Amino acid sequence: MSTATPFTLDDLTRILRDAAGVTGEIAPDLEFELLGYDSLALLETYTRIEREYGISLDEDALATVRTPGSLIEVVNTHLAAVGAG
């Protein structure tokens, strides 16, 4: 996948559903826990994002991720860094 394309809520929704199988609306500002995603589902999500987008997500940054919106920001920051390098 091209690093020039930003990571969107639609991308995250697809990966979350593939990784955890939870359906329903994904609100960018609700905490993952409230959306029904546990730490194992998020770990699988991070792994899928890394594999699909060819990036390595920073564990310290991921430790602060609580919402889909914040995860999208982290992924796009990493994609921008890869694209600039």
LINLINMO-V220434 format. One record per helix or strand of 2 or more residues. SS is the DSSP state (helix for helix, strand for strand). FROM is the first residue (numbers start at 1). TO is the last residue. If there is no record, write none. Layout:
ss-><SS,SS>
from-><FROM,FROM>
to-><TO,TO>
This chain:
ss-><helix,helix,helix,helix,helix>
from-><9,32,39,59,68>
to-><20,35,53,63,84>
